């Protein structure tokens, strides 16, 4: 790790100001950034911690659904979202291990947009709104491919607002080494339709499986998707699974998520 | 009632108090006055010619004290291979020099070609990065695939070795024609091609070394993560740097696991010593985890074709194997023994097989060196054998339990000389098979399978009846087989004046629990409390000699040396007692810690004898020396042969291909058991590692020689959720016939016996589930591989 300066502002305004500095980099839970810096693959001149900002912390019900502060650790979401959005709480409680869940945050996860991270599937399937220091971004517009988002220079997430579905579940199949999602499927049933968010599988990051959404909107049961196939052409291949295997997992896990959602 | 002390008691591990409360002292914990830091410059290409290394810029960077390159070590010795193996045609193996730092060529990603010493770690790392930038290495085509390596004479890991072959070994070559004939004549023949997956050892503590040199005395000290400090001293002093052994102390303090990878001497150890001498200051190095992945000696990596000839009712007539064994870029110390004498000699298993022939071609590639890893050669042999027998049972529609029973040696056949050069002294393989079957409730399987099916899972059961040769090793035998050193061990028992005892042992404990078990044996023999006995290990300045811990040898070899030294203490004690009690030595008995004149009530306690030994006033010095300290060396007459039967049950999720081990039953014969608690722990750990190999772990290099599984993001380690609650039994005991404790060793058993049981269970589940085209899946039997096999 190279030397760096460190700032820990206590307001969103101060954070925005600090991030305007040359070479500044936002730091939330640091579960990706710190290891990258330790390997000397990243060397920001200034780290601006976002975890000291009160209004970016915590979980509460409000306008538009469940508001989750961007700097809220997974462990807090796992505990505090249970009463309002159990599927989201369960997802948060299944990320990484206890150490990761105590440090890692939702804002850090979706700002990084790792193609195998859990949270993006929930944000997309819930049709959540990503709130930044500058604007509100619909989930469908936010995720733009591998490690790519709609965030602009100097922009950072302050909270995520989740509409609460009638039924929902997340089913993850672990990559055997990292325990990230080799494939993870979040299914959310709303009054006006079903949304299916898939992480880990696509070669362009998190995506919605729209054929399944249509079938499940008509008939919310695992059997509704039995006739569908997932095109392996859009799937990722790596040491732990081929595109065909991932395509299979998308379908199998979607069915299981529907069953789990009840 | 179970014993609460001495031999056979489940004494809790005393070392756990320091380990579990953070009070262990590991190499990296030691801060030394004036210390400096070494960082190695490692090759980022698998194969390359070093054109130039310009040290000028790096040398001028802040805090930099010294820079070393391969040029600095070109005139010192190489790190040698411990076993000389001859090829089938009688020619000796090819032994390229393994230098301290790569010189001329780099041969694997991670191969160190320079080192920087600086005042701080960060400074050393900055300068090492600069040095890497200022080095010109011409990349050459990488040699990764073993078959391609031996086929292509133009591309060479070592320029002087045209076909990248270390040796082509036949065991036993004279039997080859007879085995071929028996195979030809067999009514049924089974063939299986399989891969024994390469593993990264992943000890919890990475390798670390500190070199010290005292310019005032000329004394060196190496503190290092070693499983056998004496061997490291011998290698680094006599073979590499040319330091007299009396001027070098090697200390291996608390060591956080080794699994084989810390048996060997590595170049980093020589470097920190040479650098300490140059600077007159301590020089330290601790591997980063990524360095561990790239440079610790890896394990396994065999590609094998095994053929089995048998009768239609499953009587095995002949076994023949052809193996390509990857040795990596250089010969690590035991690397030539592992695929040969620790592998080929086990190919008869616990069975009466008249004809066995093993061929092993060991191949250089541009990958990390490969050497012994928990089990070392014996897991590879056991896996090949137990998988092909399982395949035979399926092809002939025979019951795998009955086929094993039909072929197992029977107790009346011992001692038994195998067709591959070993003499099994004793065993009762039927007993462990019966025990395992009872533990596993084999007859209740159908009911369990139905219950699994109701939950949407396929259930399968797999068996492995295994044997190993351990207690390494009888020196006369391994000498014949090519070992350049005898593999005896030694212990000194020092009775202090007040009757407590320090035992200096050559075995090194890095998780095994010697500090607990060894005192149990001494306490039992001397009739004194375990708590008054302390084990000293891991320091060449305190211990007479030793060959370290590996090959399930600590108790069987070093423990025996210790027991013999205790016998000498008792003999000396009798002399002292005779003098004190004014009796004849022959009339003194020793029991329950008391020296007594037979038939009288005249007695002295052990403590009184010890005190007298150190504060004598009137010893007849011509016949009785003061002091009570004895040393014994012990060289075993034979290997020991632990054996057992493992039964694994798995559930397979057809949708995802995920395998869950839902039950694992172990019936082992370790001979006499000194501490059941520790034996169970060893079996748990070994089986866990075996399940890891069977289901999770693999090491992938791409065609350019980059290690794709170079971190825990991609190298799948087994976790608690991947292993079941084990069902372990060690009540079938046929004591070893040639060591006085009757012990056989238990450290590697689990890792040897378990992988085939797991894979056999997976194949069984798939076959029962109707996927009859699946007859084999290579390890790791990962979800994607199982799914692909089902749908392939």
HADDOCK unambig.tbl for C-alpha pairs under 7 A between the chains (distance, minus, plus):
assign (segid A and resid 176 and name CA) (segid B and resid 696 and name CA) 7.00 0.50 0.50
assign (segid A and resid 176 and name CA) (segid B and resid 716 and name CA) 5.44 0.50 0.50
assign (segid A and resid 177 and name CA) (segid B and resid 712 and name CA) 5.93 0.50 0.50
assign (segid A and resid 177 and name CA) (segid B and resid 713 and name CA) 5.44 0.50 0.50
assign (segid A and resid 177 and name CA) (segid B and resid 714 and name CA) 5.04 0.50 0.50
assign (segid A and resid 177 and name CA) (segid B and resid 715 and name CA) 5.36 0.50 0.50
assign (segid A and resid 177 and name CA) (segid B and resid 716 and name CA) 3.69 0.50 0.50
assign (segid A and resid 177 and name CA) (segid B and resid 717 and name CA) 6.36 0.50 0.50
assign (segid A and resid 178 and name CA) (segid B and resid 712 and name CA) 6.20 0.50 0.50
assign (segid A and resid 178 and name CA) (segid B and resid 713 and name CA) 4.27 0.50 0.50
assign (segid A and resid 178 and name CA) (segid B and resid 714 and name CA) 6.24 0.50 0.50
assign (segid A and resid 240 and name CA) (segid B and resid 784 and name CA) 6.75 0.50 0.50
assign (segid A and resid 241 and name CA) (segid B and resid 784 and name CA) 5.38 0.50 0.50
assign (segid A and resid 245 and name CA) (segid B and resid 784 and name CA) 6.42 0.50 0.50
assign (segid A and resid 249 and name CA) (segid B and resid 656 and name CA) 6.41 0.50 0.50
assign (segid A and resid 252 and name CA) (segid B and resid 655 and name CA) 6.23 0.50 0.50
